[in-house]
């Protein structure tokens, strides 16, 4: 059957009643349509060119959301964390290459910061030109001094001993302060089971996330002296609400500490000064639903928004608290992994969101410690994915 026109060619289309126009242009209808569009640059231009109502709806849609700027930056080995640099950009502790590498806000490498730092796992910068660094395999955190300004030349960590003969190449021996977690946990017989995995600084407190399969906790220190104060959280065997199971990341904001409780598939929020669990987000079961998680491995918080990356879920969720930290949680955006692989730690720097991700693996030949026996090992490669705020 051939459709026929009931309106003559060239005749003006009938104008719908004002009530119909208002209904079509309402936020509910516009946002329903706009929410189906991908947050990409092409769509931004297309929507922005329609009319004022659509532009405003698009801005509301994009508020707090991110779009991919660059994917697959850098080549690292077993790197799981990334930290913001003052003035923009980020720094990556490259665990397998024994070094730290800095990047500009646009994702360009700014050079290597201090090689010879064995198995760096995380770094937290203080405002006085010093930084706390985590040496994962040595189960130690160290406070070191570095240049206050990052200019055209790559900044160099000022190890006090680098030009002093026999200590060269071992940046752990002479630092401003250091904490040996093996000694710290020796009295509890936990030194072989609990390892520092991530750290953060909030005001006068240094928080170190210690992770293990059967035990985990957040250790709180004085950020200037490194003196141990207390710990919060406990291992999963405790069966309590604040129990942690192999957590992989934390971030701090004022008195709050947000922990990616990886094997429990939740985000736990502690008030680390009052030493209490504030709330838990997620249902403690792996899920691909909004506001649920599948092995969360990175967490960041700013302006009432929570950013969570997922190892097995291979996505980033941006969540918003409706009325403060105790309010309802809304999922603003779900960003799939740009290369379809696992995602790890993340951080915010200006209007940029940095996220560590898997980049496949490789087999390399290595000499064995056993004389006359050589072999190959599997190396887990990683990279950075860089996102920016939607315009």
N, C-alpha and C positions, 0 to 999 in steps of 0.2 A: 504494500500500500504506500502511495506517495503522499507525503505531507503537503498540504497547501497552506499558503499564507492567507490569513484573514485580514491583514492590514496592508493597504496599498504600498508599493515601493515608494520610498521617499517620505512617507508620512511619519510624523513624530511618534515615538513610543509613548504609550500612556504613562503618566506620572503616578506612582503609587501614592496612596494617602500618607499624610505626614506620620500617622501612627505606625504605619508599616515601615517607613524610612527610619524612624527612630529605633524600631525593633531590630532592623537589619544592621544598623550602625552601633548597636549597643556593645559594651565591652564583652559581654558574654558571647555574642556571636563572633565579633572580630577576633577575640583571643582564641576562640575555638578554632577558627580558620588559621590564624597566624601561628598558633602553637604547633600546627602540623608541618610548618616549614623548617627546613634545616637551618641552623644558625651558621650560615656561611656568607662570605662576602657578596657573592652574586645575589643571594636572596635579600641581603640587606639593601642593595641598590634597587632591586626590583620593587620591594615593598615600599621603600622610601619614595619612589617615584609615583606611587598611586595617588594618594591624597593625604591631607593632614590627619584625618581620622586613622588611617592605616599606619602612618608614621608614628603617631602617638601610641597606637597599640603595639607596634613593633618595639618601641622603646621600653614599654612596660614588659613586653615579652623578654627583652634582652637584659633587663636590669639584673645585675649580679651574675650574668651568664658569661661563658667564655667560648672562644672559637680557636681552632688550631692555627698557630702561627708557623711553627716548624716542627718536624718530626724526625726522630732518629739522629739526634745531634750527639757527636762524640763516640768514642769507643772505650768502654771501661770493662773491668773484670770484677764481678761480684759486687759492684757498687749498688747500694740500696738506699742511700740518703742523699739529699741535696739541701743546701741552706742558702738563704738570701744574703747578699752582700750589701753593705751600706751604700746608698747612692744608686742602687739598681744592679741587676745581674745576679749570678748565683755561683756557688762553689761546690764542687763535687769531691768527696773523699773517695778516691779510686783505690779500693781495697786491694785488688790484685796487682796493681802496678806500683803500689807503695808511694803514692803521691796525691797531691791535691791539685785540681785544675779549676780555673776561674773562667766565667763566661760573661759577656756583656749582656745588657738587657735584650739585645736582638739575637742572642744565641751564638755569637762569635767567640771563639776561644781567645782568652786574654793571656794564656801562658800557664806554665806549671809553677805551683807554689811549693817549694820544698819537696824534693824527692827524698828517698831514704827513710820515709816515715812508714814503718812496718804496719801493714793491715789497718789503715785508718778506716773507721766506720762511720763517724759523724763528727760534726763541728758546730759549736755555738759561740757566736761572736759577742763579746762584751763591748760596751761603749768607751772603754778606756784604752783601746789599742791592744787588748789581750783577747785570747780565745781559749775555750775549753775544747780539747780534742779527745776523741775516743779511740784507743788502740784495741781493737776487738780481740785479737788473738792473745794479746798480753793481759787481757782483763784489767785494763788500766785507763784512767782518764788523766790528762795532763793539761795544765794551764801554761800557755806560751805567749810570748809577746810578738806582735807583728806591727807593720807600719800602719800609721793612722790613716794615711791617704792612699788611695789606689789611683795612680795617674796613668800616663801613657805606657810606662814600663811596668811589667808584672811586679806586684808586691812580693817581697820575700819575707818569710818568717825568720825572725831574729833568734835563731837557736844560740844560746850563749856559748856553746862549745864547738860550733861547726869548724872553726879554724884552729882547734886545739888538739892536734895530733890524734892520739889513740881513741878519742871518743867520736871521731868523725863517723858519720853514717848511723849513729844510734841516738836519735833525738829524744830519748826517753830519760836519760840519766840526769841531766841538769835542766830542769824546768822550774818555773816559778812555784808551782805546787803540783802534786800528783796524788792520786788515790789508787791504791792497789786493792782491787776487789777480792783477789785471792786471800789476802790477809784480812780484809774486812769480814769475809764470810767464814774464815777458818774456824772460829769458835762454834759456828752452827753446822759445820760439816757440809757446807753448801758450795764450797769453792769449785768443785768439779761439775756442778749442775746449773749454776746461775752465772750468766755472762752479761756484761753491759752491752746494750745493743743500740740505744739511741739516747740523746740528751737534749736538754733545753734549758734556757736561763730565763727567769722571770724576776726582775728586781734583784733582791739580795739572795736569791735562792737558785741553786743549780739542781736540776732534776735529772736523774739518770735512770733510764728504764733498763732493768735487769731481767733477762728473759731466759726461760728454760721450758722443757716439756712438762715437767711436773711441779715447778716452782717458778714464781715470778714476783717482782715487786718494783716499786718506784722508790729509789733512795734519794733523800733530800739532803743537800749539803749547803754550807755557806758559800756563796759564789765567789767571794774574795779570798777566803782562807782555805777552802776545800775541806773544812771540818765537817765530819758526818754528824747529822742532827737526828734523823729518824727515818723510818720507811713507812710506806702505805701500800695497800694491796697485799695479796697473798697468792699462793699457788692454787691451781685448780683442785687439788686434792682436798682443800679445806671445805669445799662445797658451799662457800658463802657468796653473798651478792658481789663482794669486791674481789672475788677470786679471778685471777688472770691466767690465761693459757697461751703460752708462747707469743706474747705481744711483740709487735715489730716496730712500732713508732709511737711517739708522743709529741705534743706541742703544749705550750703553756701560754695563758692569757690572764694577766693579773693574778688572782688567787686560784684560778682554775687550771686543771691539767686534763687534756683530752688524750685518751689512750686508744690506739688501734689494737683491740684485744683479738688477735688474729684467729686463733683456733676456736674461740667462742663466737666468732662472727658478729661482734658487736663493737660499738664505741662506748667506752666508759668515761664519765666525767667526774673527776675528783676535785674537791676543794683541798689543796695540798697543805694549806696552813691550818685548817681545822681538822685535817686528816679524816675526812668523811667522803663517802661516795655520794655524789649529788644525783646522778641519774644514769641510766643505760639506754642507748639507742640501738634498736635491732632486737631480734627475737631469739638469738642464740642458736640459730639454724641457718645454714647456707641457703641463700635465696637470691634470685635476680629481680625481686620486686623493688620498687622505689622505697627508700628509707630502710631497706634491709641490705645485708652484706654477705659476700662470699670471700672470706679471708681478707678483711681490711688490712692494708699494709702501709698506708700513709695517711696522715691527718694534718690539717691546717685549719686555723680559725681566724676570722677577721670580720668586724662590722656585723656581727650577728649571723654570719654564714659559716657553715662547716663544710670543708672540702675533704672528701674521703676517696682514696684510691684503693682498688681491690686487686689482690694477687690472682686469685682464681676467677673472680668475676670479670677481670679484664676491662674495667671501666672506672670512671671517676664520677662520683655523685656530688652535686652542690646542693646542700640543704640549708634551709633558713628557719630560724626560730621565730615563731609568730610573736610571742610576748615574753622576751627574755629567755634565759637558759632553761627555765622550767616550763615554757610554753610548748604548744604543739609544734611539730616539725613538719615542714613542707619541702618536698623535693623540687628544686628549681630546674635542674638540668641533669641529664645523664649523658656523659661523653664516653663513647666506646674507645678502647685502646686504639691509637692510630695505626699500629702495625699488627693488631690482633693478638698480642702477646701479653704476658703478665705485667702488672704495674706495681711499683713499690713506693718509696717515700716521695713526698711532695712538699713544696713550700710556696709562699707568696712573696713577691718582690715588686713593689709598685703595682702596676696593673697587669703584671705577668704572673702566670701560674706555671711552675716548673714541676715536672713529674718524672721520676726515674722509671724506666721500663725495660723489659727484657728485649734482647736483640739476638736471640738464638744462642747457639753455643758452638764450640769448636773443640777438636781433639788436637792436642799438641804433645810432642815427644819431650820427655824430661828424663834426666838421669836419676836413678834411684839412690836413696841413701845407703842401700845395700850394695857393697862393692860388686861390680860385675853384672848387676841386674839393672836394666833400663826398661822404660815402659811409656805408656801414654796416659794422659789424664784428660778428663772432660772439663772444659772451662766454660763457665756461664758468662756470656757477654751481656752488657747492658748499655743503654743510651738514655738521652734526655728527650722528652717531648715538651714543647714550649707552647703555651696558650696565652692569649691576650683577651682583654675584656671586649665584649661586643659593643659596637658603636651604635 
